Amino acid sequence: MSKATLNFSPLSKKIFWGRTNDKGCSVGQQRDVTSDFLQVMEMKFPVNTSQYVSINGENKYMVLVVDLTKEVIVNGKTIQQQGGTE
């Protein structure tokens, strides 16, 4: 049985909404929701903020959202700024 879910395509670097089978493979029509997803991410993680991502009550990851004019240092290491989007 298939269920509707978000999928990421490593080939196109896009996020799709569509059905997957029980093996996690996309089936049928997929809708590109990359722009919508990024807009929701910006609402969840506002620019110039950081938030921890917890799994089973334990902080596993940190999301940093910083505008390109800011210098970012994480654990004493400067994060390289990218000149535009990828």
C-alpha positions, -999 to +999 in steps of 0.1 A: +000+000+000+013+034-009+011+066+013+016+103+005+048+117+019+076+142+012+105+129-010+138+144-018+154+138-052+193+138-050+194+140-088+173+172-092+178+186-056+141+191-054+115+181-028+084+163-040+050+154-025+036+121-037+031+085-030+057+060-020+055+022-019+063+000+011+100+001+000+101+039+001+103+043-037+082+070-053+053+058-074+029+077-096+027+115-101+050+136-079+044+173-073+074+197-069+069+214-035+105+227-031+095+264-030+066+257-005+089+236+017+116+263+018+090+289+027+077+268+056+113+261+067+119+299+069+088+302+091+100+274+113+136+285+114+137+323+111+168+340+095+196+347+120+185+320+145+195+285+155+174+257+169+182+222+181+165+192+165+157+165+190+152+128+184+137+108+212+143+137+236+180+140+228+194+170+208+210+155+177+214+184+153+214+221+152+198+241+124+215+275+117+198+299+093+220+330+087+218+356+060+248+357+037+261+389+051+269+373+085+301+355+095+293+322+112+317+305+136+308+270+148+330+252+173+358+277+166+356+271+128+344+298+104+318+285+080+325+295+045+300+318+029+286+306-005+282+332-032+245+325-040+223+294-041+232+259-050 
